[in-house]
Amino acid sequence: MTRTTIVSAVILLVLAALAGACEKSDDVIVQEQFREAANACPKGCENPPPGCVIKGNIGGTGLKFFILPDDPRWSAAIVDLAKGERWFCNEREAQDNGFQPVPDSN
């Protein structure tokens, strides 16, 4: 082996080791997705990015409301894009677009 071949092999090994050391943990990835989602849909999204799970619905009377994932009605709610309904990443985005918290069913 020539000196150049050995140096090249060492460089490749170092780069491979550094690449492995720089892999992101699941926690770091989730934190990054959360930060990206913090203001990812300022006008509401038709196709929500990961972490944007607030549903903005428009009722039959035209009332705009948003539903959080912990609401029991969330899974049944459909986001109808043709009606102007959208997905949001946080409550502030929904409120800035005229959506209010869904009224309690009690």
Secondary structure, 3 states (H helix, E strand, C coil): CCHHHHHHHHHHHHHHHHHHHCCCCHHHHHHHHHHHHCCCCCCCECCCCCCCCEEEEECCCCCEEEECCCCCCCCCCCCCHHHCCEEECCHHHHHHCCCEECCCCC
